Amino acid sequence: MEAWAVARALHVLGVIFWIGGVAMVTTVLLPAVRDFSDARDRLAFFDRVERRFASQSRYSTLLVGATGFYMVHALGLWDRFREPSYWWMHGMVLVWAIFTLMLFVLEPLFLHRWLQDRARRDDAGTFRLVVRLHRVLLALSVITAAGAVAGAHGLLFP
């Protein structure tokens, strides 16, 4: 079996766990948590669940980044980054970079603490911000994933 085929399978599985989890958090967990009567309970519960998901996301983004880089290198796909019709290649790198920065740098260094402090002052506003951020990241991820699948199967926009 070709090593790039194994890399592609692992890449897709990593994306499923990662972006699928983002979709579940955004479309199922956040709306359910919004119905909590006590705002403090809402944020505390969301924080517990999100922390568990963050671990899965860290492993998934590492896997996706490693396999993505391997495939680009092994298959000699670097020139695609010069072609506008392969916009989704840039999109994949951008989405991966945003999540990697959030998961490995911003969240552990200050974002978690900043959100907790903000929630103490304005729990409803902080929750709305978290929902908005998740929706934007999910939309960007879905557009990129759809473009990548279409592009990988020959649907290129001039």
C-alpha positions in Angstrom: 0.0 0.0 0.0 1.2 3.5 -0.8 2.2 5.5 2.2 0.3 8.6 0.9 -2.9 6.5 0.9 -2.4 5.7 4.6 -1.6 9.4 5.2 -4.8 10.4 3.4 -6.9 8.0 5.4 -5.4 9.2 8.7 -5.8 12.8 7.5 -9.6 12.3 6.8 -10.1 10.5 10.1 -8.4 13.3 11.9 -10.6 15.9 10.2 -13.7 13.9 11.0 -12.9 13.8 14.8 -11.8 17.4 14.9 -14.3 19.2 12.7 -17.0 16.8 13.6 -16.4 17.6 17.2 -16.6 21.3 16.5 -19.9 20.8 14.7 -21.3 18.8 17.7 -20.2 21.5 20.1 -21.6 24.3 18.0 -24.9 22.7 16.9 -25.8 20.4 19.8 -23.8 21.3 23.0 -24.0 25.1 23.0 -27.7 25.2 22.2 -28.4 22.7 25.0 -26.2 24.5 27.5 -28.0 27.8 26.6 -31.1 26.4 28.2 -29.5 26.0 31.7 -31.3 28.3 34.1 -28.2 29.3 36.0 -25.6 31.1 33.9 -22.8 30.0 36.2 -23.8 26.3 35.8 -23.9 26.9 32.0 -20.4 28.2 31.8 -19.0 25.6 34.3 -20.5 22.7 32.4 -19.5 24.0 29.0 -15.9 24.5 30.3 -15.7 20.9 31.6 -16.9 19.4 28.3 -14.8 21.8 26.2 -11.7 20.9 28.1 -12.2 17.2 27.3 -12.9 18.0 23.7 -9.8 20.2 23.6 -7.6 17.1 24.2 -9.2 15.2 21.4 -8.8 18.3 19.2 -5.1 18.7 20.0 -4.3 15.1 19.0 -6.5 15.4 15.9 -5.0 18.7 14.7 -1.5 17.3 15.2 -2.4 14.2 13.1 -4.1 16.4 10.4 -1.1 18.8 10.3 1.5 16.0 10.1 -0.4 14.0 7.4 -1.2 17.1 5.4 2.4 18.2 5.3 3.5 14.7 4.4 1.1 14.4 1.5 2.0 17.8 0.1 5.7 16.9 0.3 5.4 13.3 -0.8 3.1 14.1 -3.7 5.0 17.3 -4.7 1.9 19.5 -4.3 3.7 22.7 -3.3 2.9 24.3 -6.7 -0.8 24.2 -5.8 -0.3 27.0 -3.3 0.5 29.3 -6.3 -2.8 28.5 -8.1 -5.9 30.4 -7.1 -8.1 27.5 -8.2 -6.6 25.5 -5.3 -7.9 28.1 -2.8 -8.9 25.2 -0.5 -5.3 24.2 0.0 -4.8 27.7 1.6 -8.0 27.3 3.4 -7.0 24.0 4.9 -3.7 25.5 6.2 -5.5 28.5 7.5 -8.2 26.6 9.4 -5.5 24.2 10.8 -3.3 27.2 11.8 -6.2 29.0 13.5 -7.2 25.9 15.5 -3.6 25.0 16.3 -2.9 28.5 17.5 -6.1 28.5 19.7 -5.5 25.0 21.1 -1.7 25.1 21.8 -1.0 28.8 22.4 -3.9 31.2 23.0 -6.1 29.0 25.1 -3.5 27.6 27.5 -1.6 30.9 27.9 -4.4 33.4 28.4 -7.7 32.8 26.5 -9.2 30.4 29.1 -8.4 32.8 32.0 -9.6 35.8 30.0 -13.0 34.1 29.2 -13.4 33.1 32.9 -12.7 36.7 34.1 -15.0 38.1 31.4 -17.8 35.6 32.4 -17.6 36.8 36.0 -18.5 40.3 34.8 -20.9 39.3 32.0 -21.7 35.7 31.8 -24.5 36.1 29.1 -22.3 38.2 26.9 -19.4 35.8 27.3 -21.6 32.9 26.3 -22.8 34.8 23.2 -19.2 35.5 22.3 -18.3 31.8 22.6 -21.3 30.8 20.5 -20.4 33.4 17.8 -16.8 32.2 17.7 -17.7 28.6 17.4 -20.2 29.4 14.6 -17.6 31.4 12.6 -15.0 28.7 13.0 -17.5 25.9 12.0 -18.6 27.9 9.0 -15.0 28.5 7.9 -14.2 24.8 8.5 -17.2 23.5 6.5 -16.6 25.8 3.6 -13.0 24.7 3.5 -13.8 21.0 3.8 -16.4 21.2 1.1 -14.0 23.0 -1.2 -11.3 20.5 -0.5 -13.5 17.5 -1.2 -14.8 19.1 -4.4 -11.3 20.2 -5.5 -9.7 16.9 -4.8 -12.3 15.3 -7.1 -11.7 17.7 -9.9 -14.1 20.6 -9.3 -11.8 23.6 -9.6 -12.9 27.2 -10.0 -10.8 29.3 -12.4 
